[in-house]
Amino acid sequence: MARQIATNTRVTRPELIEFLRSRHRAVLSTRRRDGAPQMSPVTCGLDDSGRLVISTYPERAKAVNIRRDPAVSLCVVSDDWDPWVQVDGVAEVLDLPASLEPLVEYYRNIAGEHPDWDEFRRAMAAQGKSLIRVTIESWGPVAQGGFPARFADG
């Protein structure tokens, strides 16, 4: 069996957006008050403006941390963890009522049409949902795991 060799592929912004569009699993890294990292596994999507979006509650650590320090990083992974990419950006937290229509867009872009959008809006309002929006500022290469290149020949 041939060994899979690890790769790191630099991508343009349009290529990054295409990569992110079909991947909805990520680990979000924010900073605690003392500067230590706080990580959260999240479901994410892209909004129509190419920002990463995450549904949350206003009292979650990630939302609290972002309100204090909006610099974030996400490691967006494929369903089987490989390939992945690190994305860095500036986040904002939208609370109700401002979060309601962006939550509709979030759902639509990840899961498609909801059978009852009025019901969805009522549920989001009843739950007090917020939305984190990350403007992408930089990103690393799309990485694929495997052996180091020195193992390519055997």
N, C-alpha and C positions, 0 to 999 in steps of 0.2 A: 504494500500500500504506500502510495506517495505521501510524503510528509507535507502538511500544510505549512507554508512559510508565512510568518507574520508580515503584515503590510501596514503602511501609513500613507494614505493617499490625500494629498492636499486637494481641496475642492473650492470652487468659486461659491459665492453666495447663492446663485440659482441652484447649483448642485447640492449645496447644504440644505436648502429649503426642500428640494425633491427628496433627499435622504430623510429629513425629519417628518415629512408629511405622512409617511406610512408607519412611523414608529411612535408609540404612545407610552412607553415605559422609560422612566428616568429616575435618577437620584439627584435631588435638588440640594445644593449646599448654600447655607446662609451663615451669618456670623452671630454668635451669642453676644450678649452684652460685654463679656470679658474678652471677646475676640476669638474664642475657640470656635471651631466649625460645628455646625448643627446640620445633620443630613436627614432628608426625608425621602422615602420612596414615593413617587407620585405618578399619576396618570397625566399625561400632557398632550397637547395638540398644538396646531398652528392656527392663528386667526387669519382673517383675510388680508391682513397687513404684514404677515410673515413674522409675527411675534409668537413666542411660545406662551401658552396659556395653561393654567392649572386651576382647577376648582378646589376651594378650601373653605374653612370657617374662619371668621375674623380673630378668634382667640387662639388659633394654632400657633405653635412656636415659629413656624416658617413665616407666617403673616406678621407676627409681632416683630420678628427680627428684620424683615424687609422694611417695615415702617421706620425702623431706626437706622438701618444701613441697607440701601437698595442694591448693592453689588452682590451678584449671585453667580453661581456656576451650576451647570447641569451636565450630568453624564447621561446622554440619551442612548439607550441600548435597544437592540433588536429583541424580538421575543425570546430568542435563544441566547441572548447576551452578546452576540457576535454578528456583525460589526457594531461599533459604537463610535460616538464622537463627544468631545467636551465642548460645551458652548458657554461663553461668558457674556454677561450683560447686566443691564440695569432693570430692576423690577419695580412694579407698583402694585398696590393692592386696591382693588375696586370693591367697595361695599354697596349694599342695597341702598337706594334703588339703581345706582349707576351700574351695578354688576349684572342686572337682569338680562338685558339683551346680549351683552357679551357672553353670558352663560349659555344662551340659546345658540349663538354662533359656535362656541366651544363644543357643545353636544353635537350640533349638525356636522361640524368638520371631522369629528371623531367617529360618530356612530350613524350619521345620516339623519333622515327625517324621523321625528318623534310622532307617534300616533295622535297626540293631543297636546299641542304647544301651550294652550291655555292651562291645562293641568300641570305641565312641566313648570311654567312660570309660577303657578300657585305653590307648587312643591318647593321650588328654590326660595321663594319669599318666606314660606313657612319655616324653612330650615335656616334662614338667615345667611344664605351662602354668599361667599365672596369669590373674587376671581383674581389670581395673580397673573400679571402680564409682564413678560420679559422681552425687552428690546435687545436683540442680539447685537453685541458690539464686536466680538471676536470669537474664533473657534479654532480648534485644533484639526489635525488631519482625521479623516475617517480611518479608524484602526480596525484591523482584522487580526485576531489572535493566531498564534501558531509558533512554530520553531523560529529561532533567529536565522537570518539569511545564511550564516556559515554552515547550516545543515542542508542547504538546498541540493547539494550533490551527493547526498547519500547518508 
